[in-house]
Amino acid sequence: MSLQDDLSAVRRNLDELTRKVERLEQRAARQKPSTTAAGPDPSRMVTVPDTPYDSSLWTDSDDEGLGARDRHAP
């Protein structure tokens, strides 16, 4: 392909992309706006305390990606 052919192909693709974006924008403009665009439901929010976790919670856990403490990688 010559440079001229490449430029013509790029221009065709760009024109097609422009048409598709315009159609998408038109479709989006016709959509009804959501009536439930409010923020999160406060009743579902969970408060995370600032106090440190009890270290005994992690006693039997593996280090993620490192495996168990008492075993070696194969």
C-alpha positions in Angstrom: 0.0 0.0 0.0 1.2 3.5 -0.7 1.1 6.3 1.6 -1.8 7.8 -0.2 -3.8 4.6 0.2 -3.0 4.5 3.9 -4.1 8.1 4.4 -7.4 7.4 2.5 -8.1 4.3 4.7 -7.4 6.4 7.8 -9.7 9.1 6.6 -12.5 6.6 5.9 -12.1 5.0 9.3 -12.1 8.4 11.0 -15.3 9.4 9.1 -17.0 6.2 10.1 -15.9 6.6 13.7 -17.3 10.2 13.7 -20.6 9.0 12.3 -20.9 6.3 15.0 -20.0 8.7 17.8 -22.7 11.1 16.5 -25.3 8.4 16.5 -24.3 7.3 20.0 -24.6 10.9 21.2 -28.1 11.1 19.6 -29.2 7.9 21.2 -27.9 9.0 24.6 -29.7 12.4 24.3 -33.0 10.5 23.6 -32.6 8.3 26.7 -34.6 9.4 29.7 -32.4 10.5 32.6 -32.5 8.2 35.6 -34.8 9.3 38.4 -32.7 7.4 40.9 -29.4 9.2 40.5 -29.1 9.8 44.2 -26.1 8.9 46.3 -25.6 5.6 48.2 -28.3 4.3 50.5 -27.1 5.3 54.0 -28.9 2.3 55.6 -26.4 0.0 53.7 -23.3 1.9 54.8 -20.9 0.1 57.2 -18.8 2.1 59.7 -15.2 0.8 59.9 -13.7 1.5 63.3 -10.3 3.3 63.6 -9.2 0.9 66.4 -6.7 -1.8 65.4 -8.0 -5.3 64.7 -7.3 -8.1 67.2 -4.1 -9.8 65.9 -5.5 -13.2 66.8 -7.8 -12.9 63.8 -4.8 -13.5 61.6 -3.2 -16.3 63.5 -3.9 -19.1 61.0 -3.9 -17.1 57.9 -1.5 -17.4 55.0 0.5 -14.5 53.7 -1.2 -13.8 50.3 1.0 -14.9 47.5 3.7 -16.2 49.9 2.0 -19.4 51.1 1.9 -20.7 54.6 4.5 -19.6 57.1 5.7 -23.2 58.0 6.0 -24.5 54.4 8.4 -23.8 51.6 7.7 -23.2 47.9 8.2 -26.2 45.6 
